[in-house]
Each structure stands twice: as structure tokens, then as C-alpha cells.
Amino acid sequence: MPIPTLPITCGTCGRGIAAEVVFADGYNPASLAASKDFPKQQLLWLKCSSCGSGSVRNPDGAVYPSAPAGRNISGLPADVESAWREGRVAHNVAAYTAAEMMFRKILMHVAVDKANATQVRPLLIMWTPWTRLATSRRG
């Protein structure tokens, strides 16, 4: 008996796959295998055929977790790939400040790499009126 599938983009691995229907709310997935017609107002539990993680399709048709924003980039160093993935996931859940920080971290890595820097110089503290006020109150 064929396993019923549903085409989705996996929220974990980001691949476009035919996810296996593990459980259909109110129905036996095996009985739906022949028709491949899932009612729209049905909750489905899905399993990615690539990475094995689970997803849920809500009755409104949305699949969670949804695929991260952007695309995978091959050939990145491990630390940059991790930061890229984290930034994409943060952007996907509307944590835009966290995503911005991760993407800025990637830009810093690229800048240091392109400059062939062996050591990062410490940042200079910029003079502001507040620093003058703080230093003038020293007794």
C-alpha cells in the first residue's frame, strides 16, 4: 500500500519534498493513500522524507515550521553557515533584530577575511558629551 504524501518545503532542512502523512486528524492516512485527496479543513502531521523531522499542516493550509527565508548557500565555512541559518530562521519568525545581528556578524566575518586580518583591533570609544560628563564628575 503506498504511503500518502503531500508536497511541502521542509521547515528544518529547507528542501522541497513529498512529506509522508503520518497522521490525518479524523482519518486513517492509509485509507487516503489511493485518492491523495486531503480535505482542506483537516489537520495533518507530516514527516520529511529527507531529514525525518516533523511538520504540521493546519486546517487553513499553512505548514509549520515554515521554511526559512532565503536559500541555502553551499561552500560556506561552518561558523558562517551556522550564522546564516540562524539569521534565516530568526527572520522567518519575525525576530528581525536578531536576524540583523546575525547578518551583520556574517559581514564582519567577510570583512576580516577579505582584509586578511590576523587580529581584530579593539573598537575605539567615541567621544560624546556623556563621556565628558562622566569623566568630569570624578572627584
TORLUM-139780 format. One record per residue: x, y, z of N, C-alpha, C in turn. Coordinates in nm, 2 decimals, decimal comma. Atoms other than C-alpha are relative to their C-alpha. Example, Ala and Ser with C-alpha at 12.3 -4.5 7.8 and 13.67 -1.06 7.14 Angstrom:
ATOM      n_X      n_Y      n_Z     ca_X     ca_Y     ca_Z      c_X      c_Y      c_Z
ATOM     0,09    -0,12     0,00     1,23    -0,45     0,78     0,09     0,12     0,00
ATOM    -0,09    -0,11     0,00     1,37    -0,11     0,71    -0,08     0,11     0,08
//
This chain:
ATOM      n_X      n_Y      n_Z     ca_X     ca_Y     ca_Z      c_X      c_Y      c_Z
ATOM     0,08    -0,12     0,00     0,00     0,00     0,00     0,09     0,12     0,00
ATOM    -0,08    -0,12     0,01     0,15     0,34    -0,10    -0,02     0,09     0,12
ATOM     0,00    -0,10    -0,11     0,23     0,60     0,17    -0,05     0,13    -0,06
ATOM     0,05    -0,13     0,05     0,02     0,92     0,12     0,11     0,11     0,03
ATOM    -0,10    -0,11    -0,01     0,24     1,22     0,06    -0,06     0,14    -0,03
ATOM     0,04    -0,14     0,03     0,20     1,60     0,04     0,12     0,08    -0,03
ATOM    -0,12    -0,08     0,04     0,44     1,83    -0,14     0,01     0,13     0,09
ATOM    -0,03    -0,12    -0,09     0,59     2,09     0,11     0,14     0,04    -0,02
ATOM    -0,14    -0,04    -0,02     0,91     2,28     0,17     0,03    -0,02     0,15
ATOM    -0,03     0,04    -0,14     1,06     2,13     0,49     0,05     0,13     0,08
ATOM    -0,05    -0,11    -0,08     1,10     2,39     0,77     0,13    -0,02     0,07
ATOM    -0,13     0,04    -0,07     1,40     2,21     0,91     0,12     0,00    -0,10
ATOM    -0,11     0,02     0,09     1,61     2,12     0,61    -0,01     0,10    -0,12
ATOM     0,02    -0,10     0,11     1,46     2,37     0,36    -0,01    -0,06    -0,14
ATOM     0,01     0,07     0,13     1,42     2,11     0,08    -0,15    -0,01    -0,04
ATOM     0,14     0,03     0,05     1,11     2,08    -0,14    -0,01    -0,15    -0,01
ATOM     0,01     0,14     0,00     1,00     1,73    -0,07    -0,15    -0,04     0,00
ATOM     0,13     0,06    -0,01     0,70     1,50    -0,07    -0,01    -0,06     0,14
ATOM     0,00     0,04    -0,14     0,63     1,47     0,30    -0,10    -0,11     0,02
ATOM     0,09     0,11    -0,03     0,48     1,15     0,43    -0,11     0,05     0,10
ATOM     0,11    -0,03    -0,09     0,14     1,19     0,60     0,00    -0,10     0,11
ATOM    -0,01     0,09    -0,11     0,19     1,03     0,94    -0,13    -0,02     0,07
ATOM     0,13     0,01    -0,06    -0,15     1,11     1,08    -0,09     0,11    -0,05
ATOM     0,10    -0,09     0,05    -0,46     1,28     0,95    -0,11     0,01     0,10
ATOM     0,10    -0,02    -0,10    -0,70     1,42     1,20    -0,14    -0,05    -0,04
ATOM     0,13     0,05     0,03    -1,01     1,21     1,19     0,00    -0,10    -0,11
ATOM    -0,01     0,09     0,11    -0,89     0,99     0,91     0,12    -0,10     0,02
ATOM    -0,11     0,09     0,01    -0,66     0,69     0,86     0,08     0,04    -0,12
ATOM    -0,07    -0,04     0,12    -0,38     0,81     0,63     0,01    -0,11    -0,10
ATOM    -0,01     0,11     0,09    -0,36     0,46     0,48    -0,12    -0,01    -0,09
ATOM     0,12     0,00     0,08    -0,72     0,49     0,36     0,00     0,11    -0,11
ATOM     0,00    -0,11     0,10    -0,64     0,82     0,18     0,11    -0,02    -0,10
ATOM    -0,12     0,02     0,09    -0,33     0,68     0,00    -0,04    -0,01    -0,14
ATOM     0,04     0,02     0,14    -0,52     0,58    -0,31    -0,05     0,13    -0,06
ATOM     0,07    -0,12     0,06    -0,71     0,91    -0,35     0,10     0,12     0,00
ATOM    -0,09    -0,11    -0,02    -0,43     1,15    -0,24    -0,07     0,13     0,00
ATOM     0,08    -0,12    -0,01    -0,71     1,40    -0,18    -0,03     0,02     0,15
ATOM     0,02    -0,03    -0,14    -0,69     1,55     0,17    -0,09     0,12     0,01
ATOM     0,10    -0,11    -0,02    -0,98     1,77     0,28     0,08     0,12     0,05
ATOM    -0,07    -0,12    -0,04    -0,87     2,13     0,32    -0,01     0,03     0,15
ATOM     0,03    -0,03    -0,14    -1,02     2,16     0,67     0,05    -0,11     0,09
ATOM    -0,05     0,12    -0,07    -0,80     1,88     0,80     0,14     0,03     0,06
ATOM    -0,13    -0,01    -0,06    -0,51     1,88     1,04     0,09    -0,12    -0,04
ATOM    -0,09     0,11     0,04    -0,21     1,67     0,91     0,13     0,01     0,07
ATOM    -0,13     0,01    -0,06     0,10     1,55     1,08     0,09    -0,06    -0,11
ATOM    -0,08     0,04     0,12     0,38     1,52     0,82     0,15    -0,03     0,05
ATOM    -0,14     0,03    -0,03     0,73     1,37     0,82     0,08     0,02    -0,13
ATOM    -0,09    -0,03     0,12     1,01     1,50     0,59     0,07    -0,13    -0,04
ATOM    -0,06     0,12     0,05     1,14     1,23     0,37     0,15     0,01    -0,02
ATOM    -0,15    -0,02     0,01     1,49     1,39     0,36     0,07     0,00     0,14
ATOM    -0,06    -0,01    -0,13     1,57     1,48     0,72    -0,07    -0,07     0,12
ATOM     0,07     0,08    -0,10     1,30     1,29     0,91    -0,07     0,09     0,11
ATOM     0,07    -0,08    -0,10     1,17     1,59     1,11    -0,15     0,02    -0,03
ATOM     0,15    -0,01     0,02     0,80     1,66     1,16    -0,04     0,14    -0,03
ATOM     0,07    -0,12     0,03     0,57     1,93     1,04    -0,14    -0,02     0,02
ATOM     0,14     0,01    -0,02     0,21     2,01     1,09    -0,07     0,09    -0,11
ATOM     0,08    -0,09     0,09    -0,04     2,14     0,82    -0,13     0,03     0,08
ATOM     0,12    -0,04    -0,07    -0,31     2,34     0,99    -0,12    -0,01    -0,09
ATOM     0,12     0,00     0,09    -0,67     2,34     0,86     0,00     0,11    -0,10
ATOM     0,00    -0,12     0,09    -0,60     2,68     0,70     0,10    -0,02    -0,12
ATOM    -0,10     0,04     0,11    -0,33     2,51     0,48     0,14     0,04     0,03
ATOM    -0,13    -0,05    -0,03    -0,03     2,67     0,65     0,08    -0,12     0,06
ATOM    -0,09     0,11    -0,05     0,27     2,43     0,72     0,09     0,06     0,10
ATOM    -0,09    -0,05    -0,11     0,46     2,48     1,05     0,10    -0,11     0,04
ATOM    -0,06    -0,12     0,02     0,75     2,51     1,09     0,01     0,03    -0,15
ATOM    -0,01    -0,03     0,14     0,76     2,70     0,77     0,15     0,01    -0,04
ATOM    -0,14     0,00     0,05     1,08     2,71     0,55     0,06     0,14     0,03
ATOM    -0,07    -0,12    -0,03     1,34     2,97     0,65     0,00     0,09    -0,12
ATOM    -0,01    -0,10     0,11     1,36     3,29     0,44     0,13    -0,02    -0,07
ATOM    -0,12     0,01     0,08     1,62     3,30     0,17     0,03    -0,14    -0,05
ATOM    -0,03     0,13     0,05     1,80     3,00     0,04     0,13    -0,05     0,06
ATOM    -0,12     0,06    -0,04     2,08     2,76     0,13     0,12     0,04    -0,09
ATOM    -0,12    -0,03     0,08     2,43     2,86     0,02     0,11    -0,10     0,03
ATOM    -0,10     0,10    -0,02     2,68     2,59    -0,04     0,14     0,05     0,01
ATOM    -0,14    -0,04    -0,01     3,05     2,61     0,04     0,04     0,10     0,10
ATOM    -0,03    -0,09    -0,11     3,03     2,83     0,35     0,08    -0,07     0,11
ATOM    -0,06     0,06    -0,12     3,26     2,78     0,65    -0,10    -0,03     0,10
ATOM     0,10     0,05    -0,10     3,09     2,61     0,94    -0,06     0,11     0,08
ATOM     0,05    -0,11    -0,09     3,06     2,92     1,16    -0,09     0,10    -0,08
ATOM     0,08    -0,09     0,09     2,93     3,14     0,87    -0,13    -0,07    -0,04
ATOM     0,12     0,07     0,03     2,68     2,87     0,77    -0,09    -0,01     0,11
ATOM     0,09     0,00    -0,12     2,55     2,84     1,12    -0,06     0,14     0,03
ATOM     0,06    -0,13    -0,01     2,51     3,22     1,14    -0,10     0,03    -0,11
ATOM     0,09    -0,02     0,11     2,34     3,23     0,80    -0,14    -0,07     0,03
ATOM     0,12     0,08    -0,03     2,09     2,95     0,91    -0,07     0,07     0,11
ATOM     0,07    -0,06    -0,11     2,02     3,13     1,24    -0,06     0,13    -0,04
ATOM     0,06    -0,12     0,05     1,96     3,46     1,07    -0,13    -0,02    -0,08
ATOM     0,12     0,03     0,08     1,72     3,30     0,82    -0,12    -0,04     0,09
ATOM     0,10     0,04    -0,09     1,53     3,13     1,10    -0,06     0,11     0,08
ATOM     0,05    -0,12    -0,07     1,51     3,45     1,30    -0,09     0,09    -0,08
ATOM     0,08    -0,08     0,09     1,38     3,64     1,00    -0,14    -0,07    -0,02
ATOM     0,12     0,07     0,03     1,12     3,37     0,94    -0,10     0,01     0,11
ATOM     0,09    -0,02    -0,11     0,97     3,41     1,29    -0,02     0,14     0,04
ATOM     0,02    -0,14    -0,02     0,97     3,79     1,26     0,09     0,06     0,12
ATOM    -0,10    -0,06    -0,09     1,27     3,84     1,50     0,10     0,07    -0,08
ATOM    -0,08    -0,07     0,10     1,41     4,10     1,27     0,13     0,05     0,06
ATOM    -0,12    -0,06    -0,06     1,66     4,25     1,52     0,10    -0,11     0,01
ATOM    -0,09     0,12    -0,01     1,81     3,90     1,59     0,06    -0,04    -0,14
ATOM    -0,05     0,04     0,14     1,83     3,83     1,21     0,10     0,11    -0,04
ATOM    -0,09    -0,11     0,04     2,00     4,17     1,15     0,14    -0,02     0,07
ATOM    -0,13     0,02    -0,07     2,26     4,09     1,42     0,08    -0,11    -0,06
ATOM    -0,07     0,12     0,06     2,34     3,75     1,26     0,06     0,04    -0,13
ATOM    -0,05    -0,04     0,13     2,37     3,90     0,92     0,12     0,10     0,01
ATOM    -0,12    -0,09    -0,02     2,60     4,18     1,05     0,12    -0,08     0,04
ATOM    -0,11     0,08    -0,04     2,81     3,91     1,21     0,07    -0,07    -0,12
ATOM    -0,06     0,06     0,12     2,85     3,74     0,87     0,08     0,11    -0,08
ATOM    -0,07    -0,11     0,06     2,95     4,08     0,72     0,13     0,02     0,06
ATOM    -0,12    -0,02    -0,07     3,21     4,12     0,99     0,10    -0,12    -0,04
ATOM    -0,09     0,11     0,04     3,35     3,77     0,91     0,06     0,02    -0,14
ATOM    -0,05    -0,03     0,14     3,37     3,86     0,54     0,10     0,11    -0,01
ATOM    -0,10    -0,11     0,00     3,54     4,19     0,61     0,13    -0,04     0,05
ATOM    -0,13     0,05    -0,06     3,80     4,03     0,83     0,07    -0,09    -0,09
ATOM    -0,06     0,10     0,09     3,86     3,75     0,58     0,06     0,07    -0,12
ATOM    -0,04    -0,07     0,12     3,89     3,99     0,28     0,12     0,09     0,04
ATOM    -0,11    -0,09    -0,04     4,13     4,22     0,48     0,12    -0,08     0,04
ATOM    -0,11     0,09    -0,04     4,35     3,91     0,56     0,05     0,04     0,14
ATOM    -0,04    -0,04    -0,13     4,34     4,03     0,92     0,03    -0,12     0,09
ATOM    -0,03     0,11    -0,09     4,51     3,81     1,17    -0,05     0,03     0,14
ATOM     0,04    -0,04    -0,13     4,40     4,01     1,47    -0,10     0,11    -0,01
ATOM     0,10    -0,10     0,01     4,09     4,22     1,52     0,04     0,11     0,10
ATOM    -0,04    -0,11    -0,09     4,18     4,57     1,67    -0,12     0,03     0,08
ATOM     0,11    -0,03    -0,08     3,97     4,67     1,96    -0,07     0,13    -0,05
ATOM     0,07    -0,12     0,04     3,70     4,93     1,89     0,03     0,12     0,09
ATOM    -0,02    -0,13    -0,07     3,77     5,29     1,99    -0,13     0,05     0,05
ATOM     0,12    -0,06    -0,05     3,53     5,45     2,22    -0,01     0,14    -0,05
ATOM     0,02    -0,14     0,06     3,39     5,76     2,05    -0,03     0,10     0,11
ATOM     0,03    -0,10    -0,10     3,38     6,08     2,25    -0,14     0,05    -0,02
ATOM     0,14    -0,06     0,01     3,03     6,20     2,33    -0,01     0,10     0,12
ATOM     0,01    -0,08    -0,12     2,91     6,47     2,57    -0,03    -0,08     0,13
ATOM     0,03     0,09    -0,12     2,80     6,19     2,80     0,13    -0,05     0,06
ATOM    -0,13     0,05    -0,05     3,16     6,06     2,83     0,07     0,12     0,07
ATOM    -0,06    -0,12    -0,07     3,28     6,42     2,92    -0,06     0,02     0,13
ATOM     0,07    -0,02    -0,12     3,01     6,45     3,18     0,04    -0,11     0,10
ATOM    -0,03     0,11    -0,09     3,10     6,11     3,33     0,15     0,02     0,05
ATOM    -0,14    -0,01    -0,05     3,48     6,19     3,34     0,02     0,13     0,08
ATOM    -0,02    -0,13    -0,08     3,43     6,55     3,48    -0,05    -0,02     0,14
ATOM     0,06     0,02    -0,14     3,24     6,41     3,79     0,09    -0,08     0,08
ATOM    -0,10     0,08    -0,09     3,54     6,21     3,91     0,06     0,10     0,10
ATOM    -0,04    -0,09    -0,10     3,63     6,36     4,23     0,14    -0,01     0,04
//
